[in-house]
């Protein structure tokens, strides 16, 4: 069997590595629409911004796998797929494979701002985006980041400099709404950015170099938009396999067409942890969905059963989350010291997520507990820590 992988991000490269290590017998065609070799995206919003020539440190695949004889790298943009025939058409060629894997990922949402040319509105999603942003930093003294999620505050920490003022503008009522108030408060204590919430952008004033908002003008000689991402589903949608929300798959990453699979941030499937069909943007989702597909292609299928996990580095603080909470889930602080904070997210007694700030031991224990089954909030409170509950569950 020969397969064609459309995309070269985390999910695609995890699949490639596992197929090579599993001695996959066929040819692997990888369609990478970027000119760069595969790279890790998370560092782009962190300290890597200070040295964007260091591409080796963000390399995704080790040399022996990237150059393996079974792999053919095709640096062309894929313009269409024909599932029935197994045809992948690029802007330069047509290739035929036995199976198509869509690992097309997501792209940054943009924001049109009246008075500000589109090329002056920065996003951070690709290596080219990061290089473009770095080139604009020398002349920047008033940086405005539009958005209130992890990316906004990772950028704020990375771009902190004595000669810069950084402001984060949030449309909603609070910053970091995807996590508990208690965990968010701990992170925001250390942010170098000033924060405004309930902000609506009206236009950009070129003469005053400022964003005009419902709260008045905000000085801005560099504007970064960090308002989320949307899935790249166009190839799948064109042949009836995708929607604007993602590409539906089963627990083995199979789409509704037998010759097409989808993995990573674009895959829309049941998350066993929540028993809910949804699309998740995370490294864990990329790795776990790719591993699920690799096992199937290698002849040892196992349904997707992973619990999601996430992390965010913001200055000296590391947030790690095991599980996935709804925004209206309750929160209870389990540990709160000068160095650590651990918050339980729960629906009644049922724990949906555990958020750990500078508490890696608690985070790792949480992942292990979720693998064992449901977690009780009351049991956690009685144990006093996630690690203690894990230890008692093994005795």
Buried (B, 14 or more C-beta within 10 A) or exposed (E): EBBBBBBBBBBBBBBBBBBBEBEBEBBBBBBBBBEBBBBBBBBBBBEBBEEBEEEEEBBBBEEEBBEBEBBEBBBBEBEEBBBEEBBBBBEEEEBEBEBBBBBBBBEBBEBEBEEBEEEEBBBBBBBEBBBBBBEBBEEBEBBBBBBBBBBBBBBBBBBBBEEBBBBBBBEEEBBBBBBBEBBBBBBBEEBBBEBBBEBEBBEBBEEEBBBBBEEEBBBBBBBBBBBEBEBBBEBBBEBEBBEEBBBBBEBBBBBBBEBBBBBBBBBBBBBBBBEEEBBBBBBBBBBBBBBBBBBBBBEEBEBBEBBBBBBBBBBEBBBBBBBBBEEEBEBBBBBEEEEBBBBBBBEEEEBBBBBBBBBEBBBBBBBBBBEEEEBBBEBBEEBEBBBBBBEEBEE
